[in-house]
Amino acid sequence: MGFAGILTLCLAICLQCRRLGAMPCPLPSSANITEFICSSPSLSDFPSGFPKEIRIISVEFTNISIISVDAFRALPHLQELHLSNNQLKTLPNSLWRDHPELTALDLTNNLLKDLPLGIFWKLPALQQLSLKGNRLAILRPSWFQALRQLKFLDLSNNRFNELPEECFVHLEQLTNLDLSYNFLRVLSAPAFKGLPHLNGLNLEVNQLRSVAGDTFQSIPELRFLFLQNNSLEALPAKVFAPLKMLEMLDLSHNQLSTLEPPFSKQVAESGLDLSGNPWVCDCRMEALAKWAKNNSVSLYSKQGVTCFSPPNLKGRAVMSLGESEFGSC
């Protein structure tokens, strides 16, 4: 058989494979299988016909852009659904109609620009939700109205520029909220109302310029607060006073020139990052440095906390200055 004949035979075999419906990720043949995993870049149609007893579905890193409204129909025992790193652009409003046991839903790194208002209303047991790395521009409070058991919410790497008032008011069990890598400019108290058990709040890499004085009053159990890499030029006096349990505060790489102590005792013992700001080393900075020394503050990157002014102190490490070296106010 010549080269042309061999090539023709190979093409015929490939064509026959397609006709037989060869799939990169065939569905489990046994009804007792409870987990389905597929990470094939060649998959463009969402699988169907899952066994009723399926509990975990992971369809990730594929070329799927559409999911039909019946994709998860009649799967009452579904507990985890991982749909990250696909090409999803839209989701049907009634995609999750009867999934009382679903606790984890991951939609990370898709192409979603918006979501139906009631998309999560029929997921009463959901505890973890990730919408990270999409193209969402408007944060809709209605998404979260029924998620009374939600504990982890990741909204990072989207295009949000504002937080609606009382957006998360129904998430009374939420412990971790990630809003990093968005375009938020302002923080106010109503945005975090209804989060009495919030433990961690990540707001790094936004465009924050303003924080209202009462922003953190409604989240008294907060332990970890990340505000680094924003555009904060000033903070209200005692803005962190309500956070009696705060352990880690990162304010690095903003435009802060002054900051008033004190913070919580836990911050003094655990961690405070003030590096990368244009500090004015006057009497106000002296008070902050004195508080840090008296409380043996665990100050991250001490060498990065330097004076920007006055000129004679520019570049000096704040914590290396003696009391008589600070400028007057």
Sine and cosine of phi, psi and omega as CSV:
sin_phi,cos_phi,sin_psi,cos_psi,sin_omega,cos_omega
0.00,0.00,0.78,-0.63,-0.01,-1.00
-0.98,0.22,0.05,-1.00,-0.02,-1.00
-0.86,0.52,-0.67,0.74,-0.01,-1.00
-0.89,0.46,-0.61,0.79,0.02,-1.00
-0.92,0.39,-0.65,0.76,0.02,-1.00
-0.89,0.45,-0.69,0.72,0.00,-1.00
-0.88,0.47,-0.67,0.74,0.02,-1.00
-0.89,0.46,-0.64,0.77,0.01,-1.00
-0.91,0.42,-0.67,0.74,0.00,-1.00
-0.89,0.45,-0.69,0.73,0.02,-1.00
-0.89,0.45,-0.61,0.79,0.01,-1.00
-0.91,0.42,-0.64,0.77,0.02,-1.00
-0.90,0.43,-0.70,0.71,0.01,-1.00
-0.88,0.47,-0.67,0.74,0.01,-1.00
-0.90,0.44,-0.62,0.78,0.01,-1.00
-0.91,0.41,-0.62,0.79,0.03,-1.00
-0.87,0.49,-0.67,0.75,0.00,-1.00
-0.91,0.41,-0.64,0.77,0.00,-1.00
-0.90,0.44,-0.51,0.86,0.01,-1.00
-0.98,0.18,-0.05,1.00,0.06,-1.00
0.97,0.25,0.57,0.82,0.03,-1.00
-0.86,0.51,0.80,-0.60,-0.03,-1.00
-0.92,-0.40,0.58,-0.82,0.05,-1.00
-0.93,0.37,-0.44,0.90,0.00,-1.00
-0.68,-0.74,1.00,0.10,-0.02,-1.00
-0.91,0.40,0.56,-0.83,0.03,-1.00
-0.93,0.36,0.47,-0.88,0.02,-1.00
-0.87,0.48,0.67,-0.74,-0.03,-1.00
-0.99,0.10,-0.34,0.94,-0.03,-1.00
-0.99,-0.14,0.67,-0.75,0.02,-1.00
-0.94,0.34,-0.23,0.97,-0.03,-1.00
-1.00,0.08,-0.17,0.99,0.02,-1.00
-0.94,0.34,0.76,-0.65,-0.06,-1.00
-0.93,-0.37,-0.01,1.00,-0.03,-1.00
-0.69,-0.73,0.70,-0.71,0.03,-1.00
-0.80,-0.60,0.80,-0.60,-0.02,-1.00
-0.79,-0.61,0.76,-0.65,0.06,-1.00
-0.56,-0.83,0.80,-0.59,0.05,-1.00
-0.70,-0.72,0.84,0.55,-0.06,-1.00
-0.96,-0.27,0.88,-0.47,0.02,-1.00
-0.87,0.49,-0.34,0.94,-0.03,-1.00
-1.00,0.09,-0.13,0.99,-0.03,-1.00
-0.98,0.20,0.85,-0.52,-0.02,-1.00
-0.88,-0.48,-0.27,0.96,0.05,-1.00
-0.91,-0.40,0.75,-0.67,-0.05,-1.00
-0.93,0.37,0.72,-0.70,-0.01,-1.00
-0.87,0.49,0.42,-0.91,0.04,-1.00
-0.66,-0.75,0.23,-0.97,0.02,-1.00
0.99,0.12,0.54,0.84,0.02,-1.00
-0.91,0.41,0.58,-0.81,0.09,-1.00
-0.87,0.50,0.55,-0.83,-0.06,-1.00
-0.88,0.48,-0.46,0.89,-0.06,-1.00
-1.00,0.06,0.07,1.00,-0.05,-1.00
-0.87,0.49,0.66,-0.75,-0.03,-1.00
-0.88,-0.47,-0.48,0.88,-0.02,-1.00
-0.74,-0.68,0.79,-0.61,0.08,-1.00
-0.83,-0.56,0.82,-0.57,0.06,-1.00
-0.81,-0.58,0.97,-0.26,0.07,-1.00
-0.86,-0.52,0.99,-0.13,-0.16,-0.99
-0.72,-0.69,0.40,-0.92,0.04,-1.00
0.84,0.54,0.72,0.70,0.01,-1.00
-0.88,-0.48,-0.07,-1.00,0.01,-1.00
-0.97,-0.26,0.34,0.94,-0.02,-1.00
-0.96,0.29,0.78,-0.62,0.01,-1.00
-0.90,-0.44,-0.27,0.96,-0.05,-1.00
-0.71,-0.71,0.64,-0.77,0.12,-0.99
-0.83,-0.56,0.78,-0.63,-0.02,-1.00
-0.96,0.28,0.36,-0.93,-0.05,-1.00
-0.90,0.43,-0.35,0.94,-0.02,-1.00
-0.98,-0.19,0.21,0.98,-0.10,-1.00
-0.85,0.52,-0.57,0.82,-0.06,-1.00
-0.88,-0.48,0.42,0.91,-0.03,-1.00
-0.92,0.38,0.62,-0.79,0.06,-1.00
0.86,0.51,0.71,0.71,0.11,-0.99
-0.81,-0.59,0.94,0.35,-0.13,-0.99
-0.92,0.39,-0.29,0.96,-0.06,-1.00
-0.97,-0.24,0.16,0.99,0.01,-1.00
-0.89,0.46,0.81,-0.59,-0.06,-1.00
-0.92,-0.40,-0.57,0.82,0.00,-1.00
-0.72,-0.69,0.68,-0.73,0.03,-1.00
-0.71,-0.70,0.90,-0.43,-0.05,-1.00
-0.91,-0.41,0.92,-0.39,-0.06,-1.00
-0.81,-0.58,0.56,0.83,-0.07,-1.00
-0.97,0.22,0.39,-0.92,0.13,-0.99
0.82,0.57,0.71,0.70,0.15,-0.99
-0.93,-0.38,-0.33,-0.94,0.00,-1.00
-0.88,-0.48,0.49,0.87,-0.08,-1.00
-0.90,0.44,0.79,-0.61,0.00,-1.00
-0.95,-0.31,-0.52,0.85,0.02,-1.00
-0.61,-0.80,0.31,-0.95,0.07,-1.00
-0.72,-0.69,0.68,-0.73,0.04,-1.00
-0.91,0.42,0.55,-0.83,-0.03,-1.00
-0.88,0.48,-0.58,0.82,-0.06,-1.00
-0.97,-0.25,0.51,0.86,-0.04,-1.00
-0.89,0.46,-0.62,0.78,0.03,-1.00
-0.91,-0.41,0.99,-0.15,-0.11,-0.99
-0.97,-0.24,-0.55,0.84,-0.09,-1.00
-0.51,-0.86,0.97,0.26,-0.04,-1.00
-0.74,-0.68,0.94,0.33,-0.11,-0.99
-0.92,0.39,-0.26,0.97,-0.06,-1.00
-0.96,-0.27,-0.01,1.00,-0.04,-1.00
-0.93,0.36,0.87,-0.50,-0.04,-1.00
-0.92,-0.39,-0.34,0.94,-0.05,-1.00
-0.70,-0.71,0.79,-0.62,0.01,-1.00
-0.71,-0.71,0.87,-0.49,-0.06,-1.00
-0.88,-0.47,0.92,-0.40,0.03,-1.00
-0.89,-0.45,0.45,0.89,-0.05,-1.00
-0.86,0.50,0.61,-0.79,0.14,-0.99
0.82,0.58,0.88,0.48,0.18,-0.98
-0.85,-0.52,-0.33,-0.94,-0.07,-1.00
-0.87,-0.49,0.48,0.88,-0.07,-1.00
-0.95,0.32,0.82,-0.58,0.04,-1.00
-0.98,-0.18,-0.37,0.93,0.02,-1.00
-0.34,-0.94,0.22,-0.98,0.03,-1.00
-0.72,-0.70,0.52,-0.85,0.08,-1.00
-0.86,0.51,0.52,-0.86,-0.09,-1.00
-0.85,0.52,-0.63,0.78,-0.08,-1.00
-0.96,-0.26,0.44,0.90,-0.14,-0.99
-0.85,0.52,-0.54,0.84,-0.07,-1.00
-0.94,-0.35,0.23,0.97,-0.12,-0.99
-0.92,0.39,-0.42,0.91,-0.06,-1.00
-0.97,-0.23,0.49,0.87,-0.01,-1.00
-0.84,-0.55,0.94,0.34,-0.11,-0.99
-0.92,0.39,-0.38,0.93,-0.06,-1.00
-0.99,-0.16,0.04,1.00,-0.10,-1.00
-0.88,0.48,0.78,-0.62,0.00,-1.00
-0.90,-0.43,-0.43,0.90,-0.02,-1.00
-0.76,-0.65,0.79,-0.61,0.01,-1.00
-0.67,-0.74,0.82,-0.57,0.06,-1.00
-0.86,-0.51,0.84,-0.54,0.12,-0.99
-0.89,-0.45,0.35,0.94,-0.05,-1.00
-0.86,0.52,0.59,-0.81,0.17,-0.99
0.93,0.36,0.60,0.80,0.11,-0.99
-0.93,-0.38,-0.34,-0.94,-0.02,-1.00
-0.86,-0.51,0.51,0.86,-0.04,-1.00
-0.94,0.34,0.79,-0.61,-0.04,-1.00
-0.94,-0.33,-0.40,0.92,-0.02,-1.00
-0.86,-0.51,0.80,-0.60,0.02,-1.00
-1.00,-0.02,0.89,-0.45,-0.10,-0.99
-0.97,-0.26,0.90,-0.44,0.01,-1.00
-0.83,0.56,-0.51,0.86,-0.04,-1.00
-0.89,0.46,-0.41,0.91,0.02,-1.00
-0.85,0.53,-0.55,0.84,-0.20,-0.98
-0.96,-0.26,0.07,1.00,-0.12,-0.99
-0.87,0.50,-0.57,0.82,-0.09,-1.00
-0.99,-0.16,0.03,1.00,-0.12,-0.99
-1.00,-0.03,0.89,0.45,-0.10,-1.00
-0.94,0.35,-0.32,0.95,-0.03,-1.00
-0.97,-0.24,0.06,1.00,-0.07,-1.00
-0.91,0.42,0.72,-0.69,0.00,-1.00
-0.89,-0.45,-0.55,0.84,-0.04,-1.00
-0.82,-0.57,0.83,-0.56,0.00,-1.00
-0.75,-0.66,0.88,-0.47,-0.01,-1.00
-0.92,-0.39,0.93,-0.37,0.01,-1.00
-0.89,-0.45,0.32,0.95,-0.09,-1.00
-0.95,0.31,0.30,-0.95,0.06,-1.00
0.84,0.54,0.72,0.69,0.12,-0.99
-0.84,-0.54,-0.44,-0.90,-0.09,-1.00
-0.79,-0.61,0.49,0.87,0.00,-1.00
-0.94,0.35,0.71,-0.70,0.07,-1.00
-0.89,-0.45,-0.04,1.00,0.09,-1.00
-0.43,-0.90,0.41,-0.91,0.05,-1.00
-0.95,-0.32,0.91,-0.42,0.02,-1.00
-0.88,0.47,0.50,-0.87,0.05,-1.00
-0.89,0.46,0.67,-0.74,0.03,-1.00
0.81,0.58,0.57,0.82,-0.02,-1.00
-0.88,0.47,-0.57,0.82,-0.10,-1.00
-0.92,-0.39,0.39,0.92,-0.18,-0.98
-0.88,0.47,-0.40,0.91,-0.03,-1.00
-1.00,-0.03,-0.02,1.00,-0.09,-1.00
-1.00,-0.07,0.89,0.45,-0.11,-0.99
-0.92,0.39,-0.33,0.94,-0.01,-1.00
-0.99,-0.15,0.03,1.00,-0.08,-1.00
-0.91,0.42,0.75,-0.66,0.02,-1.00
-0.92,-0.40,-0.42,0.91,-0.03,-1.00
-0.67,-0.74,0.78,-0.63,-0.01,-1.00
-0.75,-0.66,0.84,-0.54,-0.02,-1.00
-0.91,-0.41,0.91,-0.40,0.03,-1.00
-0.86,-0.50,0.36,0.93,-0.06,-1.00
-0.94,0.33,0.34,-0.94,0.05,-1.00
0.83,0.55,0.77,0.64,0.15,-0.99
-0.82,-0.57,-0.42,-0.91,-0.05,-1.00
-0.79,-0.61,0.55,0.83,-0.02,-1.00
-0.92,0.38,0.65,-0.76,-0.05,-1.00
-0.90,-0.43,-0.44,0.90,-0.10,-0.99
-0.70,-0.72,0.59,-0.81,0.11,-0.99
-0.85,-0.52,0.69,-0.72,0.07,-1.00
-0.62,-0.79,0.33,-0.95,-0.09,-1.00
-0.86,0.51,-0.68,0.74,-0.04,-1.00
-0.84,0.54,-0.41,0.91,-0.03,-1.00
-0.91,0.41,-0.49,0.87,-0.06,-1.00
-0.93,-0.36,0.25,0.97,0.03,-1.00
-0.91,0.41,0.67,-0.75,0.04,-1.00
1.00,-0.01,0.29,0.96,-0.01,-1.00
-0.86,-0.52,0.90,0.44,-0.11,-0.99
-0.92,0.39,-0.34,0.94,-0.06,-1.00
-0.93,-0.38,0.28,0.96,-0.01,-1.00
-0.89,0.45,0.79,-0.61,-0.08,-1.00
-0.96,-0.27,-0.63,0.78,-0.02,-1.00
-0.75,-0.66,0.72,-0.70,0.01,-1.00
-0.73,-0.68,0.88,-0.47,-0.04,-1.00
-0.93,-0.36,0.89,-0.45,0.00,-1.00
-0.82,-0.58,0.34,0.94,-0.04,-1.00
-0.93,0.37,0.43,-0.90,0.04,-1.00
0.80,0.60,0.87,0.49,0.23,-0.97
-0.86,-0.51,-0.45,-0.89,0.05,-1.00
-0.81,-0.58,0.58,0.82,-0.09,-1.00
-0.89,0.46,0.80,-0.60,0.07,-1.00
-0.88,-0.48,-0.37,0.93,-0.11,-0.99
-0.67,-0.74,0.69,-0.72,0.09,-1.00
-0.76,-0.65,0.86,-0.50,0.00,-1.00
-0.93,0.38,0.46,-0.89,-0.08,-1.00
-0.89,0.45,-0.45,0.89,-0.04,-1.00
-0.97,-0.23,0.29,0.96,-0.10,-1.00
-0.82,0.58,-0.65,0.76,-0.16,-0.99
-0.97,-0.22,0.19,0.98,-0.03,-1.00
-0.91,0.41,-0.51,0.86,-0.08,-1.00
-1.00,-0.01,0.06,1.00,0.01,-1.00
-0.79,-0.62,0.90,0.43,-0.13,-0.99
-0.93,0.37,-0.31,0.95,-0.04,-1.00
-1.00,-0.05,0.16,0.99,-0.03,-1.00
-0.89,0.46,0.75,-0.66,0.01,-1.00
-0.92,-0.40,-0.49,0.87,-0.07,-1.00
-0.77,-0.64,0.86,-0.51,-0.03,-1.00
-0.76,-0.64,0.86,-0.52,-0.05,-1.00
-0.90,-0.44,0.91,-0.41,-0.02,-1.00
-0.82,-0.57,0.28,0.96,-0.07,-1.00
-0.94,0.33,0.36,-0.93,0.05,-1.00
0.85,0.53,0.78,0.62,0.14,-0.99
-0.83,-0.56,-0.35,-0.94,-0.03,-1.00
-0.82,-0.57,0.56,0.83,-0.02,-1.00
-0.94,0.35,0.83,-0.56,0.03,-1.00
-0.98,-0.20,-0.41,0.91,0.01,-1.00
-0.39,-0.92,0.41,-0.91,0.05,-1.00
-0.77,-0.64,0.61,-0.79,0.02,-1.00
-0.88,0.48,0.54,-0.84,0.05,-1.00
-0.86,0.51,0.69,-0.72,0.05,-1.00
0.88,0.48,0.43,0.90,0.00,-1.00
-0.89,0.46,-0.46,0.89,-0.01,-1.00
-0.99,-0.12,0.03,1.00,-0.05,-1.00
-0.84,0.54,-0.61,0.79,-0.01,-1.00
-0.93,0.38,-0.24,0.97,-0.10,-1.00
-1.00,-0.01,0.95,0.30,-0.07,-1.00
-0.93,0.36,-0.32,0.95,-0.04,-1.00
-0.97,-0.26,0.12,0.99,-0.07,-1.00
-0.88,0.47,0.78,-0.63,-0.02,-1.00
-0.94,-0.35,-0.55,0.84,-0.04,-1.00
-0.72,-0.69,0.80,-0.59,0.05,-1.00
-0.75,-0.66,0.86,-0.51,-0.01,-1.00
-0.91,-0.42,0.93,-0.38,0.03,-1.00
-0.90,-0.44,0.29,0.96,-0.09,-1.00
-0.92,0.39,0.47,-0.88,0.10,-1.00
0.84,0.55,0.80,0.60,0.21,-0.98
-0.88,-0.48,-0.39,-0.92,0.02,-1.00
-0.87,-0.50,0.55,0.84,-0.04,-1.00
-0.96,0.27,0.71,-0.71,0.05,-1.00
-0.93,-0.37,-0.31,0.95,0.02,-1.00
-0.45,-0.89,0.42,-0.91,-0.01,-1.00
-0.43,-0.90,0.71,-0.70,-0.04,-1.00
-0.99,-0.12,0.77,-0.64,0.17,-0.98
-0.98,0.19,0.13,-0.99,0.07,1.00
-0.98,-0.18,0.18,-0.98,0.19,-0.98
-0.94,-0.34,-0.12,-0.99,-0.01,-1.00
-0.94,0.34,0.32,-0.95,0.04,-1.00
-0.88,0.47,-0.56,0.83,-0.01,-1.00
-0.91,0.42,-0.62,0.78,0.05,-1.00
-0.89,0.46,-0.66,0.75,0.01,-1.00
-0.87,0.49,-0.59,0.81,-0.05,-1.00
-0.99,0.10,-0.46,0.89,-0.16,-0.99
-0.96,-0.27,-0.90,0.44,-0.08,-1.00
-0.12,-0.99,0.68,-0.73,0.04,-1.00
-0.58,-0.82,0.81,-0.59,0.00,-1.00
-0.89,-0.45,0.90,-0.44,-0.02,-1.00
-0.88,-0.48,0.18,0.98,-0.11,-0.99
-0.94,0.34,0.37,-0.93,0.10,-0.99
0.96,0.29,0.43,0.90,0.07,-1.00
-0.89,-0.46,0.46,-0.89,0.00,-1.00
-1.00,0.08,0.95,0.31,-0.11,-0.99
-0.92,0.39,0.67,-0.74,0.13,-0.99
-1.00,-0.09,0.91,-0.42,-0.11,-0.99
-1.00,0.03,0.95,0.30,0.06,-1.00
-0.92,-0.39,-0.35,-0.94,-0.07,-1.00
-0.90,0.43,-0.48,0.88,0.02,-1.00
-0.94,0.34,-0.64,0.77,0.05,-1.00
-0.94,0.35,-0.52,0.85,0.06,-1.00
-0.89,0.46,-0.65,0.76,0.02,-1.00
-0.90,0.44,-0.64,0.77,0.02,-1.00
-0.92,0.39,-0.68,0.74,0.01,-1.00
-0.91,0.41,-0.63,0.78,0.02,-1.00
-0.90,0.43,-0.68,0.73,0.05,-1.00
-0.88,0.48,-0.68,0.74,-0.02,-1.00
-0.89,0.46,-0.67,0.74,-0.01,-1.00
-0.94,0.34,-0.69,0.72,-0.04,-1.00
-0.91,0.42,-0.48,0.88,-0.02,-1.00
-0.98,-0.21,0.17,0.99,0.00,-1.00
0.75,0.66,0.77,0.64,-0.07,-1.00
-0.90,0.43,0.71,-0.70,0.10,-1.00
-0.99,0.16,1.00,0.04,-0.09,-1.00
-1.00,-0.04,0.91,-0.42,0.00,-1.00
-0.94,0.34,0.60,-0.80,0.09,-1.00
0.77,0.64,0.87,0.49,-0.02,-1.00
-0.84,0.55,-0.60,0.80,-0.02,-1.00
-0.94,0.35,-0.29,0.96,0.03,-1.00
-1.00,0.04,-0.12,0.99,0.05,-1.00
-1.00,-0.09,1.00,-0.01,-0.13,-0.99
-0.84,-0.54,0.33,-0.94,0.02,-1.00
-0.98,0.20,0.68,-0.73,0.13,-0.99
-0.99,-0.16,-0.50,0.87,0.08,-1.00
-0.46,-0.89,0.33,-0.94,0.02,1.00
-0.93,0.38,0.23,-0.97,-0.10,-0.99
-0.81,0.58,-0.58,0.81,-0.06,-1.00
-0.95,0.31,-0.21,0.98,0.01,-1.00
-0.92,-0.38,-0.01,1.00,-0.08,-1.00
-0.85,0.53,0.80,-0.61,0.01,-1.00
1.00,-0.03,-0.17,0.98,0.02,-1.00
-0.97,0.23,0.62,-0.78,0.08,-1.00
-0.94,0.35,0.80,-0.60,-0.09,-1.00
-0.83,0.55,-0.69,0.72,-0.09,-1.00
-0.96,0.29,-0.12,0.99,0.02,-1.00
-1.00,-0.06,-0.14,0.99,-0.06,-1.00
-0.98,0.19,0.62,-0.78,0.13,-0.99
-0.99,0.14,0.30,-0.95,-0.05,-1.00
-0.84,0.54,-0.58,0.82,-0.06,-1.00
-0.98,0.21,-0.16,0.99,-0.05,-1.00
-1.00,0.05,-0.36,0.93,0.00,-1.00
-0.92,0.39,0.60,-0.80,0.02,-1.00
-0.96,0.27,0.17,-0.99,0.02,-1.00
-1.00,0.09,0.31,-0.95,0.01,-1.00
-1.00,-0.05,0.00,0.00,0.00,0.00
